[in-house]
Amino acid sequence: MLVLNSHADHDLPLHDADAETLSLAAAEEVERFLAYRSNHAPTPLQSLDGLAREIGVGSIHIKDEGFRLGLGSFKALGGSYAVIRLVLEKAAEVFGRPVDINELHAPEVRAIARTMTVGCATDGNHGKSVAAGAQLVGAKAAIFVHSGVSDERVAAIAQYGAEMIRIEGTYDDSVAAAERICSEKGWIVVSDTSWPGYERIPALVMQGYTAMLREAIAGLAHVPTHVFIQAGVGGLAAAVAGYFDIYYGKDRPRFIVVEPDRAACILESARAGRPLKIDHHEPTIMAMLECYEPSLVAWRILTRKADAFVTVGEDDAAEAMRRLARPAGGDPAIVAGESGAAGLAGLISVLGSASHKSSLGLDSTSRIFLINTEGATDQARYEALVGLAPAQVLEAA
């Protein structure tokens, strides 16, 4: 399904708060913070010329976040960054002076961090980032996971020393539980979704993603004409749409949000003209995108800067994973998890419809930008869907 953005706010300037969060100066600061991470390295920007020829577009570039900070997902940039910022702000409050990133491991700062507990709900990747950030600074972490989070993903979070709290129900149920229990215990919620009265920390999480976008822009020889980015609650999609709008201005690419057809809360909100909480349906293999209510900050940005919303099915996502794992035409092989390949799935789906192609102005000259948002965060599921283990794909690459 394709829905064009008909919201009254479409193409209006970003809200002042969002423009500040996603500003060029803020992105430079995020990159400065990253320089203090011992395992920081820019992730690959791959050119898929063979696939572009096969599906009839001018070029495809994909930012491969499966290598980000050893956590296997772009989420490594958001939650950890927010935790670091919160610890430094608490230290500044206690000391009565600014505290910079170069003091993060000072004994007096770590003593403050030890008094702090951060919590969040997660499908897997965000919780891993928050837990890793807490371990890095010496704080405690409590991570809330819902029934659909696999044991492998739970174990991947727990290895960072987090307290794991299982919640019956969906991701949205775990968000509600995290907010309630953290409030009761005096813990700090570090969520990647926002709700009325809770915007600043999710904005910091989104701000963390801009470092990835600075890297991508530095590697792109030409301005993309189209961006297809997957969405759960919408934080990444909003960060990309907002930052590219600020950076490229009137030359910004067309921006298309991609969601699972079983959990399309943003597309359904776009159809209604207001943010909606949709009903829970059958689970999707795109587990990192299985969300049923948009983040309000993300929604505010996407009403202005998204141009269209598209859904993809289970088979679409799995086929996109296989195409990246077994490339043609000399392209590099890429390990993309179920949610990581969704942007490509959205592009291929749209190209299969003449009317959708026309609506979005896609043709043989179009320059496409995608993000592989995650590697094989559940290796058993990846092998079942692709027919190869992640290590076999990387060996072939």
N, C-alpha and C positions, 0 to 999 in steps of 0.2 A: 504494500500500500504506500502511496506517495501523497503527502499533503503539503501544499505550498503555504508559506507563512502569510496569513491574511490579517494578522493582529494589527491593531491601530498603531502600536509602537514600532512596527517594523521599519528599520532603517533610521530610527531616531538615534541621537547620540547616546552613548552609555550613560547610565546614572553616575553621578560624580563619585560615589563611593567605589563603584566597580572600575571606573576609569583609573582611580588611584591604586586600587589593588592590582590591576593588570598593567600598570604603566611601565614604560621602558626602564625608568629608574628603579622601580621595585624589582624588575626582572634582573637587573644588574646586581642588586643586593642579594637576591637568591643565589645567583651564580657565585658571588663572593663567599657566601656561607658554605656553598658546596666545596670550595677550594680547601676548606678545613676538614673535609671528610677523607680519611686515608684511602678509601677504595673508590673515590670518585674518578670517573672517566666518561667522556662523551659517548653516547651510544651510537651505533652505526646508522647512517642514512643510506639506504640501499636504493639503487635504480633498477626497476623491473622493465627493461626495454622489451624483452621477449613477450611478457604478458601484455604490455601495452599494445604491441603489434597484433597479438592474438585477439584482443577484445575490442580493438579499433579506437584507441585514444592516442594522443600524441606522446605522453610520457606518464610514468607512475613512479613516484618516490615514496618510500615507506620508512618511517623512523622506527627502528627495532628496539623497543624498551625491554625486551627479554633479558637484557644484560645490565639493567640499571641497579647499581649499588649492591650487587649480589642478591637482590631480593626478587628479581625476575619480573618486575612490573613497574610501570610509570608511577604507581602509587608510592613507591619508595621516596619520591620527591616531595609528596604532600604532607602525609602524616608526620614523618620524622622532622621535617622543617618546622611544622607548627609546634611540635613538642619542644624543639630547641628554642624557638622564639619565646614560648611561654615560660620556660625555665629562666632565660635571660631577663625577661620582664619581671619575674618574681624576684630575682636577685637584685635588679635595679631598684625595685620597690623597697627591699630590705636595706640595701646599702645607701639609698638616697642619692644615687648617681647612675649614669648610664653604664651598662655592662655589655661589652661587645663579644662577638663570637670567639675571639682569641682568648677569652677568659673562661671558656666553657668547662675546661677540665681543671680549673683552679680548685683547690680543696674547699675553699669557702663557698664556691658556687655549687659544687657537688654535694656539700652538706645541705644546702637548700633543696636541691633536686631530690634528695633522699626523703624529704618530708612530703613530696608530691606524688599523687597517684593520678594517672591519666587513664581514661576509659573510652571505649567506642564500640559500636556495632560494626560488623563486617561480614562480607561474603568471602573474605580471605585476604585479599591484597592490601587493603587499607589497614586492617588490623595488624598485619605483619609489619607494615611501615611504622605504625604507632608504637608497637612493641619494641621494634628495633631502635626507634628514637629514644624510648624510655631507657633501654639498656645502655645506649650510648651516653646518656647524660647522668645515669645513676638514679633515675626515678623508677617508680613501680607502674605496672600496667595491668589493667583488667579489661579483657577483650570478650565481648558478647557475640556469640555465634548462634545462628538459627539452625533449624532442623536440617536444612538442605546443604549445609557446609560439610564437605567430605572430611573423613578422618585424616586424610593426608594433608589437607589444608589446615586443619586444626593443629596437627603436629608441627607444621611448618611455622606457625605462630608461636606455639608453646616453647619452641627451642630458644626463644629470646627471653625466657623467664617470665612470661606473662601469666597471670591467673586467667584461666579459660572458664567462661560462664556460658553454659548451654541454655538456650531459650527455645521453647516450643513455638512453632509457627514460621512466619516468613521473615525476610530481612526487615520489613517495616515493624514487625513485632519486636525484633531485637533492638531496633532504634529506640522504640518507646521504653523498653526495659532498661536500656543503658541510661537514658535520660533520667528515669525515675530512681534507679538504684544509685547512680553517681550522685544525684542530688541528696539522697538520704545519707550517703556516706561522706559527703564533702569532697568527692573526687571531681576532676576536671574532665568534661566531655570534649573529646577531640574528634568531632564528627566531620565527615565529608559531605553531609547534607545539612541544610539549614531549615529553620522554621521561625515563626514570628518571635522576635526577641532574641534569637540566636543566629547571628550572622558573621560575627568577626572571625571566629576560629575557622569555620568552613571557608571563609575568604582567604585566610592564611594558607589553608590546604591548597586551594586553587592557585594562589600566588606561587606556591612551590613548583607547580607544573610549568611555569613560564621558563624555567631554565632549559627544559627540553625544547621549547619552541625557539629560544635564542639559538640553540645548537642547530636546529633544523634550518632556520632561515640562513644561517652562515653557510650551510652546505648546499643550498638551492641556487642554481645559476639563474633561474627565472622565477618570477612570481607565479605561484600556482593559479590556475583558473577555477579549480574546484577542490574542496576539502570534504571528505566523507569521514566523520568521526562518530564512533559508537558512544552510547549514553546509557547509564543506569539512572541515577538521580540527576545527572546532567552536569556535574562539576567539571569534568575534563572538557566536554563539548563547549561549555560556556567559557572556560579559560582559553581554549584555542580560538573560538570565534571572537572573543573580546580582544585578545592580544593581537591577533592578525588584523583586526579592524584598526587598532591603534597604530600598529607598525606600518601597514600598507595604505591606510587611509582610503581614498576614493578608488584605489586600485585593488582593494581587498578581493580575495576569491569568493565565489559563491560557496555557501556553507550549508552542508546537508547533514542532519543528525540521523544516526542509524540506531535502531532499537530492535530487540527480539519481538516478533509479533505476539508472543505470549506475555510480554511485560512492557507494553509501549505507553508508559505513563505520560511521556512528553508529547508524543504524537497525539494522544487522545486529549491532552490539555490544549494543544494547538487547535484541534478541531472544535473544542468547546470555547476557546478564547479565554480560558482561565485555568489555573492549576487545579488538577483533579487527582484524587486518590482513586485508582481503579481497582477492580476486583482481582483477587488472586486466582490465577488459572493454573493449568498444568505446568510443572516446572520446566524451565528451559535449560539446555546444555550450556547456554551462555550465562553461567551462574553469576559472574561478576556484574552482569547487567540486569539481573532479575530484581528490579525495584518497581514499586507500585505507586510512588508519589514523588513528584519532582522536588528538588531542592529549590527553595524560593529565590535564593540569590541566583542560581543557575537559570531559573525560569525568567527572571527579570532581564538577564543578559540575552538569552536566546530569543525572547520575543522581539528584541531589537536587531539581533545580528545573525540569527539563523534564517536561511532562505527557504528551506524545505525540510521535511521530516519523512523518513522512510522506514519501513519494517522489513525484517528478513526472517525466514523460517529456520528450523533446525537443520534441514538438509543444506540450506544455503551456507550456513556457518561452517558445517563440517566439510563441505566441498571447497570452500575458501581455504581452510586449514590444509587440505590435501594439495591444493594448487601451489601454496607457498612451500610446502615440504618437498614437492616433486616438481620443481620449476622446469619450464621449457625455454628454449631459445637462449641458453647461456646465462639465465638469471641466477643469482645466489639463492640457495635453499635457506628458508627461514622457519624457525620453530615458533608457531603462533598458537596460543591456547584458544579455547572455544570462543572467548570474548575478544581475544586479540585480533582475530581475523574478521570480525564483524563489519568493520569499515569497508574492507575489500568485498565482502559479501553484498553490502549495500550498493556498491558501485556496479558490480556485475548484474545484480537484480535490476537496477535502473536501466542499464544498457540493453536488457532484454525486452524493453518496451519502447516502441517508437515514440509514443506520446510522452512518456517520461523523459526520454532523451531530449526531445524537443523542448519540453517545459524547463529543463535545466540548462539548455544550451550546450549539451555535450556533443562533441564530434571528434573527428580524427586529429584535430589540433589541440584538444583539451589537455591541460597539464594537471595531473591529479596528485594530491598529497594525502597520505594515509598514515596512521600510527598503529603499529602492532603493539597494543597496550600491555600484553603479557606473553611470556613464554609458556612452557608446559607446567603450570602451577599444580596440576594433578596429572602426574606422568602416566598412571595406569589408564585414565580416561583418554588422554591424548593418544596413546598407542592403540586403544580400541577404536578410536575414530579415524586415525590416519593410517594405521596398518604398519607404522614404523615407530620405534622408540625415539625419543628426542635425540639421544646420542647418535643414532644411525643417520638422522637428518643432518646433524652438525658435521659428522664425518664426511658425508657426501658434499657438504658445502666447501 
